[in-house]
Amino acid sequence: MTPVSYFPHKNNEMYVDDIAISDIAKQVKTPFYCYSSTAIETSYQEYKNAFSAQDALVCFAVKANSNQAVLATLAKLGSGADVVSMGEIRRAIAAGIPANKIVYSGVAKSQEEIHYALSLGILQFNVESEPELELISKVATSLNTTAAIAFRINPDVCAQTHAKISTGKAENKFGVPISKARIAYNQAAALPGIKIQGVDVHIGSQLTSLAPFAEAYQRIAELVTELRSDGHDISVVDVGGGLGITYLDEVIPSKQTYAEMVKAQLGHLNCKIILEPGRSLLGNAGILVSSVAFVKNGEERQFLMLDAGMNDLIRPSMYDAYHQIIAVNKGERELKTYDVVGPVCETGDTFAKARQVHESDAGDLIAIMSSGAYGAVMSSSYNTRLLAPEVMVKGSEFAVIRKRPSYEDIIKQDITPSWL
């Protein structure tokens, strides 16, 4: 779906479901995140329907958005969870996602985290390295239990995406090189407390073409055949996530087309398929709503200065990410060129340069689109700024699903030592 699909303008006023964004802003001070429950549910069902002819489990990538209301919404639909820390496991469990639908990824799992995951009986560990495998074996043996594992395989495939979100090339830190995979699986077979179950691959995020996926999955299919010939019982293929969304005008393959490609590359293996979508479930289901603080006339350009900053949404600063920036109330105003910036004391606190936005004044509401994934979850209180609250809308109702903390809440986290 496009960024505006779930946040359309009606009579020049932006809505989410049956509620005007401006009506929410009258009760929730900006900046705030706003999610459409309808958008989340629709996107999940698109995955379920696309893979209905295959033995598949959708495991939402919790790192994309870990709010309990988001996770609970997905849990009620039957979703599992792809997690990368003990904290995310705890969030998933608290939201109602059962342990046997949790896949534990992550590049540096600690002994404590492994112990906790094993005690719950999670579905699978996606193992990143041989040393991690040995630690899992040690912990599983101490608990007199067995850990179901899949190695994350680095297929050395270029995802054709941003360098900071590409994970499948040989130089990336993720996974076991495909050239060493058979050796790694043979090592796993010799260790106590280990059940070899599957193969995992994840080559990156925000892919707009299926070609890199197809290349990676073809290599994985060949590997599964080789591993089976070595005597390993491979019954699961975790295909990762990474399918992109439309931020501006990107043309994204449909989930149905993606599912057909997965079946074409992997169907002959008769394996259970695990999917780990994150951005493609949540990205366009959320926006960041901000107010114009000032309109500043510079020497060469005009600045639209918002009350939201890079601490609220870091993607433009961190990834040079593009987000559409739209006036909540377009009125009859003309488009005007602005540098859209925040209040944080950093030159990098810039959402867009030379961007066309409807002419705005102080107090006007601005929506930063496609912020449902990697938005609030990556925010901070830099400059001792209060974290933006999160709001979820369903039909004609909305609820604050994470409140804005107070300054007292932030400051009291610090502990002054006795000598002061």
C-alpha positions as CSV (number, residue, x, y, z in Angstrom):
1,M,0.0,0.0,0.0
2,T,1.1,3.6,-0.5
3,P,1.9,5.9,2.5
4,V,-1.5,7.7,2.2
5,S,-3.7,4.6,1.7
6,Y,-4.7,4.5,5.4
7,F,-4.3,8.2,6.0
8,P,-6.3,9.9,3.2
9,H,-7.4,13.5,3.0
10,K,-11.2,14.1,3.1
11,N,-12.2,17.7,2.3
12,N,-8.5,18.6,2.6
13,E,-8.3,17.1,6.2
14,M,-6.2,14.0,6.9
15,Y,-8.0,11.1,8.5
16,V,-7.1,7.7,9.9
17,D,-10.1,5.3,9.7
18,D,-13.0,7.4,10.9
19,I,-11.1,10.0,12.9
20,A,-9.5,13.3,11.8
21,I,-5.9,13.5,12.8
22,S,-6.6,17.1,14.0
23,D,-9.2,15.7,16.5
24,I,-6.6,13.4,18.0
25,A,-4.1,16.3,18.2
26,K,-6.6,18.3,20.3
27,Q,-6.3,15.6,23.0
28,V,-2.7,14.3,22.5
29,K,0.0,17.0,22.3
30,T,2.3,16.7,19.4
31,P,4.6,15.1,18.5
32,F,3.0,11.7,18.6
33,Y,2.9,8.5,16.6
34,C,-0.4,7.3,15.2
35,Y,-1.0,3.8,14.0
36,S,-4.0,2.3,12.1
37,S,-5.1,-1.0,13.5
38,T,-7.0,-1.6,10.3
39,A,-3.7,-1.2,8.3
40,I,-1.8,-3.7,10.5
41,E,-4.6,-6.3,10.3
42,T,-5.0,-5.9,6.5
43,S,-1.2,-6.2,5.9
44,Y,-1.0,-9.3,8.1
45,Q,-4.0,-11.0,6.3
46,E,-2.3,-10.2,2.9
47,Y,0.6,-12.4,4.0
48,K,-1.6,-15.1,5.4
49,N,-3.7,-15.3,2.2
50,A,-0.6,-15.2,0.0
51,F,1.0,-18.1,1.8
52,S,-2.2,-20.0,2.4
53,A,-1.2,-22.8,0.0
54,Q,2.0,-23.4,1.8
55,D,2.9,-24.6,5.3
56,A,4.0,-21.2,6.5
57,L,4.2,-19.2,9.8
58,V,4.4,-15.4,9.8
59,C,6.7,-14.2,12.6
60,F,6.6,-10.4,12.9
61,A,10.0,-8.8,13.3
62,V,9.5,-7.3,16.7
63,K,12.5,-4.9,16.2
64,A,10.3,-2.9,13.7
65,N,7.8,-1.9,16.3
66,S,7.6,-3.5,19.8
67,N,4.6,-1.7,21.3
68,Q,2.4,-4.1,23.2
69,A,-0.7,-3.0,21.5
70,V,0.9,-3.7,18.1
71,L,2.1,-7.1,19.2
72,A,-1.2,-8.0,20.8
73,T,-3.0,-7.0,17.6
74,L,-0.8,-9.4,15.6
75,A,-1.0,-12.1,18.3
76,K,-4.8,-12.2,18.0
77,L,-4.4,-12.8,14.3
78,G,-2.2,-15.8,14.9
79,S,1.2,-14.2,14.3
80,G,4.4,-15.5,15.7
81,A,7.5,-13.3,16.5
82,D,11.0,-12.9,15.3
83,V,13.0,-11.5,18.2
84,V,16.6,-10.4,18.6
85,S,16.9,-10.0,22.4
86,M,15.5,-11.3,25.7
87,G,13.6,-8.0,26.1
88,E,11.8,-8.7,22.8
89,I,11.0,-12.2,23.9
90,R,9.5,-10.8,27.1
91,R,7.5,-8.3,25.1
92,A,6.2,-11.0,22.7
93,I,5.2,-13.3,25.6
94,A,3.5,-10.4,27.5
95,A,1.5,-9.6,24.4
96,G,0.1,-13.1,24.0
97,I,2.4,-14.6,21.4
98,P,3.1,-18.2,22.5
99,A,6.7,-19.4,22.9
100,N,6.3,-22.1,20.2
101,K,5.8,-19.3,17.7
102,I,8.9,-17.4,18.6
103,V,12.1,-17.5,16.5
104,Y,15.2,-16.1,18.2
105,S,17.6,-14.3,15.8
106,G,20.3,-11.8,16.9
107,V,24.0,-11.7,16.4
108,A,25.3,-12.0,20.0
109,K,23.0,-13.9,22.3
110,S,24.1,-14.1,25.9
111,Q,24.1,-17.1,28.2
112,E,21.3,-15.5,30.2
113,E,19.2,-14.9,27.1
114,I,19.7,-18.4,25.8
115,H,18.8,-19.8,29.2
116,Y,15.6,-17.8,29.2
117,A,14.6,-18.7,25.7
118,L,15.2,-22.4,26.3
119,S,13.2,-22.3,29.6
120,L,10.2,-21.1,27.6
121,G,10.5,-23.7,24.8
122,I,10.8,-21.4,21.8
123,L,10.3,-22.6,18.2
124,Q,13.8,-22.1,16.9
125,F,17.2,-20.4,17.5
126,N,18.6,-18.8,14.3
127,V,22.3,-19.4,15.1
128,E,24.8,-16.8,13.8
129,S,28.1,-18.5,14.5
130,E,29.9,-21.6,15.7
131,P,30.8,-20.1,19.1
132,E,27.2,-19.2,19.6
133,L,26.2,-22.8,18.8
134,E,28.6,-24.1,21.4
135,L,27.1,-21.8,24.0
136,I,23.6,-22.9,23.1
137,S,24.7,-26.5,23.5
138,K,26.3,-25.9,26.8
139,V,23.2,-24.1,28.2
140,A,20.8,-26.7,26.8
141,T,22.8,-29.5,28.3
142,S,22.8,-27.8,31.7
143,L,19.0,-27.6,31.5
144,N,18.7,-31.2,30.3
145,T,16.8,-30.0,27.3
146,T,17.3,-29.7,23.5
147,A,17.6,-26.5,21.4
148,A,16.0,-26.6,18.0
149,I,18.4,-24.7,15.7
150,A,18.9,-23.3,12.2
151,F,22.0,-21.7,11.1
152,R,21.6,-18.2,9.6
153,I,23.4,-18.6,6.3
154,N,25.1,-15.7,4.6
155,P,24.6,-16.5,0.9
156,D,26.8,-13.6,-0.4
157,V,23.9,-12.0,-2.3
158,C,23.7,-8.3,-2.8
159,A,20.2,-7.1,-1.7
160,Q,20.4,-3.9,-3.8
161,T,19.4,-1.8,-0.8
162,H,20.9,0.8,1.5
163,A,24.4,-0.3,2.7
164,K,23.3,0.0,6.4
165,I,20.4,-2.4,6.0
166,S,22.1,-4.9,3.7
167,T,22.9,-8.1,5.6
168,G,23.6,-10.9,3.0
169,K,27.0,-10.0,1.6
170,A,30.2,-11.7,2.6
171,E,31.5,-8.6,4.3
172,N,28.5,-8.2,6.5
173,K,28.6,-9.4,10.2
174,F,25.6,-11.7,9.9
175,G,25.5,-15.4,9.6
176,V,27.7,-18.3,8.6
177,P,29.2,-18.1,5.1
178,I,27.5,-20.5,2.8
179,S,30.8,-22.0,1.9
180,K,31.3,-23.1,5.5
181,A,27.7,-24.2,6.1
182,R,28.1,-28.0,5.7
183,I,31.0,-27.9,8.2
184,A,29.0,-25.9,10.7
185,Y,26.0,-28.3,10.5
186,N,28.3,-31.3,11.0
187,Q,29.7,-29.6,14.1
188,A,26.2,-29.1,15.3
189,A,25.3,-32.7,14.8
190,A,28.2,-33.7,17.1
191,L,27.1,-31.5,20.0
192,P,24.8,-32.5,22.8
193,G,21.5,-30.6,23.4
194,I,21.2,-29.6,19.8
195,K,18.4,-30.5,17.3
196,I,19.2,-29.5,13.8
197,Q,15.9,-28.3,12.4
198,G,16.3,-25.8,9.6
199,V,18.1,-23.2,7.6
200,D,17.7,-19.5,7.9
201,V,18.5,-16.6,5.5
202,H,17.9,-12.9,5.7
203,I,19.7,-10.7,3.1
204,G,18.5,-7.2,4.1
205,S,15.6,-4.8,4.4
206,Q,13.6,-2.6,2.1
207,L,14.1,-4.7,-1.0
208,T,12.0,-3.6,-4.0
209,S,13.0,-6.4,-6.3
210,L,12.4,-10.2,-6.0
211,A,15.6,-11.0,-7.9
212,P,17.9,-10.9,-4.9
213,F,15.5,-13.1,-2.9
214,A,15.2,-15.6,-5.7
215,E,19.0,-15.8,-6.0
216,A,19.4,-16.3,-2.2
217,Y,16.6,-18.9,-2.0
218,Q,18.0,-20.8,-4.9
219,R,21.3,-21.1,-3.1
220,I,19.5,-22.1,0.1
221,A,17.6,-24.8,-1.7
222,E,20.8,-26.3,-3.1
223,L,22.3,-26.2,0.4
224,V,19.3,-28.0,1.9
225,T,19.7,-30.7,-0.6
226,E,23.4,-31.0,0.3
227,L,22.6,-31.0,4.0
228,R,20.1,-33.8,3.6
229,S,22.6,-35.8,1.7
230,D,24.9,-35.3,4.7
231,G,22.2,-36.9,6.9
232,H,20.7,-33.8,8.5
233,D,16.9,-33.6,8.9
234,I,16.1,-30.2,7.5
235,S,12.4,-29.5,7.9
236,V,12.2,-25.7,8.1
237,V,13.4,-22.9,5.9
238,D,13.3,-19.4,7.4
239,V,13.2,-17.0,4.5
240,G,13.7,-13.9,6.7
241,G,12.0,-10.6,6.0
242,G,13.0,-7.6,3.9
243,L,10.2,-7.0,1.5
244,G,10.0,-3.2,1.1
245,I,7.3,-0.6,1.2
246,T,6.4,2.4,-0.9
247,Y,7.9,5.5,0.8
248,L,7.4,7.7,-2.3
249,D,6.9,6.0,-5.7
250,E,8.7,2.6,-5.3
251,V,6.9,-0.2,-7.0
252,I,6.9,-3.1,-4.5
253,P,6.1,-6.7,-5.6
254,S,2.8,-7.9,-4.1
255,K,2.9,-10.4,-1.2
256,Q,1.1,-12.9,-3.5
257,T,3.9,-12.6,-6.1
258,Y,6.5,-12.9,-3.4
259,A,4.8,-16.1,-2.1
260,E,4.7,-17.6,-5.6
261,M,8.4,-17.0,-5.9
262,V,9.1,-18.6,-2.5
263,K,7.1,-21.7,-3.6
264,A,8.9,-21.8,-7.0
265,Q,12.3,-21.8,-5.3
266,L,11.6,-23.8,-2.2
267,G,8.4,-25.7,-2.7
268,H,10.0,-28.9,-3.8
269,L,11.8,-29.2,-0.4
270,N,8.5,-29.7,1.4
271,C,9.8,-27.6,4.3
272,K,7.8,-25.4,6.7
273,I,8.4,-21.8,5.7
274,I,8.9,-19.1,8.3
275,L,8.5,-15.5,7.3
276,E,9.9,-12.5,9.3
277,P,8.2,-9.4,7.9
278,G,8.6,-6.2,9.9
279,R,8.6,-3.0,7.8
280,S,6.2,-4.5,5.3
281,L,3.6,-5.1,8.0
282,L,4.0,-1.8,10.0
283,G,5.8,0.8,7.9
284,N,2.8,2.4,6.2
285,A,0.5,1.7,9.1
286,G,1.9,4.6,11.1
287,I,2.8,8.3,10.9
288,L,4.5,10.8,13.1
289,V,2.3,13.8,13.7
290,S,4.1,17.1,14.5
291,S,3.3,20.8,14.8
292,V,5.1,23.6,13.1
293,A,7.0,25.5,15.8
294,F,8.3,28.3,13.5
295,V,8.7,29.2,9.9
296,K,12.1,30.7,9.6
297,N,13.4,32.7,6.6
298,G,17.0,31.9,6.1
299,E,19.6,33.5,3.7
300,E,18.9,31.1,0.9
301,R,15.9,29.0,2.0
302,Q,12.9,28.7,4.2
303,F,12.9,26.4,7.2
304,L,9.8,24.6,8.4
305,M,10.8,24.0,12.0
306,L,8.8,21.2,13.7
307,D,8.4,20.2,17.3
308,A,9.4,16.6,16.3
309,G,13.1,15.9,16.0
310,M,15.7,13.3,15.1
311,N,15.3,11.8,18.5
312,D,11.7,11.0,17.6
313,L,12.4,9.7,14.1
314,I,16.1,9.0,13.4
315,R,15.8,7.3,10.0
316,P,16.4,10.5,7.8
317,S,19.5,11.3,9.8
318,M,20.8,7.8,10.1
319,Y,19.9,6.3,6.7
320,D,19.2,9.4,4.6
321,A,15.8,7.9,4.5
322,Y,13.0,9.5,2.5
323,H,9.6,10.1,4.2
324,Q,6.7,11.9,2.6
325,I,5.9,15.1,4.6
326,I,2.3,16.2,4.2
327,A,0.2,19.0,5.7
328,V,-2.6,17.5,7.8
329,N,-4.9,20.3,6.7
330,K,-4.1,21.2,3.1
331,G,-6.7,23.9,2.9
332,E,-6.5,26.0,-0.3
333,R,-2.9,26.7,0.2
334,E,-0.2,26.4,-2.5
335,L,2.9,24.1,-2.3
336,K,6.0,25.8,-1.1
337,T,9.6,24.7,-0.8
338,Y,11.0,24.2,2.7
339,D,13.9,22.5,4.5
340,V,12.0,20.6,7.1
341,V,13.9,20.4,10.4
342,G,13.5,19.7,14.0
343,P,14.5,21.4,17.3
344,V,17.5,19.1,18.3
345,C,20.8,20.8,18.5
346,E,22.3,19.0,15.6
347,T,22.7,20.0,11.9
348,G,21.7,16.4,11.1
349,D,18.3,17.1,12.7
350,T,16.8,17.4,9.2
351,F,13.8,15.5,7.8
352,A,14.0,16.8,4.3
353,K,15.7,19.5,2.2
354,A,14.0,21.5,-0.5
355,R,10.8,19.6,0.0
356,Q,7.4,20.8,-1.4
357,V,4.9,21.1,1.4
358,H,1.6,23.0,1.5
359,E,2.4,26.5,2.8
360,S,2.3,26.3,6.6
361,D,2.3,28.6,9.6
362,A,3.2,28.1,13.3
363,G,0.8,25.7,14.9
364,D,-0.1,23.8,11.7
365,L,0.0,20.0,11.9
366,I,2.4,18.1,9.7
367,A,2.4,14.3,9.1
368,I,5.7,12.4,8.4
369,M,4.5,9.4,6.6
370,S,5.6,5.7,6.6
371,S,6.8,5.9,10.2
372,G,5.1,2.8,11.6
373,A,8.3,0.7,11.5
374,Y,11.7,1.8,12.9
375,G,10.2,5.0,14.2
376,A,9.1,5.1,17.9
377,V,11.1,1.9,18.6
378,M,14.4,3.7,17.7
379,S,13.6,7.0,19.4
380,S,15.5,8.4,22.4
381,S,15.4,11.3,24.9
382,Y,18.4,13.0,23.4
383,N,18.6,16.7,24.5
384,T,16.4,15.5,27.4
385,R,13.4,15.6,25.1
386,L,10.3,13.6,26.1
387,L,9.6,10.5,24.1
388,A,6.6,11.0,21.8
389,P,3.5,9.1,22.8
390,E,2.0,6.4,20.6
391,V,-1.7,6.3,19.6
392,M,-3.6,3.5,17.9
393,V,-6.9,4.0,16.0
394,K,-9.5,1.5,15.2
395,G,-12.6,2.7,13.5
396,S,-14.0,5.7,15.4
397,E,-11.9,5.0,18.5
398,F,-8.4,5.8,19.5
399,A,-6.2,5.0,22.5
400,V,-2.9,6.2,23.8
401,I,-0.8,3.0,23.8
402,R,2.3,4.5,25.2
403,K,2.1,7.7,27.2
404,R,4.6,10.6,27.1
405,P,6.9,10.4,30.2
406,S,7.4,13.4,32.4
407,Y,10.7,15.2,32.9
408,E,10.6,13.8,36.5
409,D,10.4,10.3,35.0
410,I,13.5,10.9,32.9
411,I,15.6,12.6,35.5
412,K,14.9,10.2,38.4
413,Q,16.4,7.4,36.3
414,D,19.8,9.0,37.1
415,I,21.5,8.1,40.4
416,T,23.7,10.7,42.2
417,P,26.6,9.0,43.9
418,S,27.1,9.3,47.7
419,W,30.2,11.5,47.4
420,L,28.1,14.2,45.8
